[in-house]
């Protein structure tokens, strides 16, 4: 009986072992069963360890590094390419344009590895630089371990695709770099909407599709007999759907920007209502407009040695020596060949220039060719209605970085211009006096007896008008002043008959 029970137990254990072994052979003795259980446990431990997340020491831990050191981890390596023709420009101007493109690329967050210029009558219709130079460019890209080519021109989609196929790396043009910088620096709601509008308008004709995988046109029998259910599309390609979405977004952004215009008009209307003169500070990007505005007004607006650091219009008040208030309007900087999409998108911001009483045109005096910057800014201002009739003061900034020969050249060619340094303060007092002397003078002369309860009105006259004389009498204040129409009407309403 005992022997039968032992035989049954052995049979049961063998059956259980066979089930657990899965694909292994049937175990016959206790030692084999123990080895099986150990192997089975090791498999489960291995499976659990594969599924668990493990922390690797030394990765992702915070270190005390500067922002510049952190940014180096994610910077793109770029090679700059330009084509110039002796019919249109000179080699020196082409090299300066490429140096400016290098500054733009670095501001966008890239490492410039090399810059190449090609002299030819006109860019190649297919690959911009020609097929032979494209292969040579591919070798430079491989040698520099670069991942992007930046072209100093506005490339059509066909040329960009052909150059990408020839070099096997990403290709962007000058416009894309400027749009990227604007996208990084925009902070206000209106600025972000304007930049997105410009980006979408640039992107719309440059959408790309790859083969039939993006097609959504096939329907019914056109899908093929073996295509089956789910192969019939809505009748338009994927790229057409993308274009429709972008056009809808562009229309929405234009409506949003138009809806923001009344708020900006209210602020301008408030300045006009109180007769507050405004001085628009314009100029090339990184010419030092914000630094000079800070020096003139004593404010602390953002100052950064970078291109397009200021994208949102900033208004700062200042007080003249005679006590009158006026405002400086710091505007977005310009650049050569500024993308037309940006000029159109920021037209609402540039309206501030057209509404100003005086324009201060700031030029980087340390630039190799400052007069080229002046021409670029004037080209943009020429597209704004009403700017031509506004008086302008030309100011060459960064005098502390100017060479003596450059200063002498500027003084000879533009003797009416001011040479200042926002950094050291050189010439700023003379510029401030000139600005205040050119502010519009209130044209209404008033003589009225005001009650002593009209103290706020008297304060407004001192801030926005020109007080000639005040006589304090027993029956009130006898005021003689020059004011605008709005203040004159308020004085008439509160004057003692």
MOPEDA-V874038 format. One line per field, one symbol per residue. psi: psi as a letter, one per 40 degrees, with the letter a starting at -180 (. if undefined). A space follows every 50 residues. Layout:
BEGIN
psi->???
END
This chain:
BEGIN
psi->ddddddddddddddddddddeceiihididdddddddddddddddddddd dihhhhheheihigiidddddddeiihihihihiheddaidddddddddd dddddddefihhdihhihhidiihdcedeidddddddddddddefieihh hfihhiddddddddddefiihiadddddddddddehdidddddddddddd ddddeeiiigaedehfdhibedeidedaieehaeeiiddddddddddddd dddddddddedddddddddddddefhiihhhiiiifefddddddddeeaf ihhhgihfdhdhhhhhiihideeiiiihhhiiiiiifhhddddddeddde ddddeieihhhhihdeidgdddddddddddddehheddehihhhhhifde eiiddddddddddgdeihhihddeeheddddddddddeihhhehhihihi ieefdddddddddeahhdihhhideahhhhihiadddddddddeih.
END
